[in-house]
């Protein structure tokens, strides 16, 4: 079945929340955020002001998503897009959905004149690292810290 990539709509909220919980809790093993908080994030992204999302759809089911946030880079003195998430359900990995999501983010970034699109992945996520290298990504010089 063909996979298409598009922007989510309000009617996709429940299915998108399911995918995002799978990504947050099952894949990254992080604490489950409150439902209302996640719904507010999706609503914010639907407005397209601080960021946007793309979803991959196969048949009537959402099978993946990618999220871009908009911010600035002081060293570039301009706006950049940060691809904070790219997730595809396990049974759809290796079938082109991730590539379509990535290319949609990259195309959006270029069309909207962002100076760069950046992203990060877990050091242990070797599959993602190989994927990003195939997509033309280069490992950056900076280490990521959080508190």
Protein Blocks (a to p, Z undefined) as FASTA:
>chain_A
ZZddddddfklmmmmmmmmmmmmmmmnopacddfklmmmmmmmmmnomnoccddddehjb
cfbdcdddddddfklopacdddfbccddfklgonlmmmmmmmmmmmmmmmnopabdcddd
dfklmmlmmmmmmnopacdfbdcddZZ
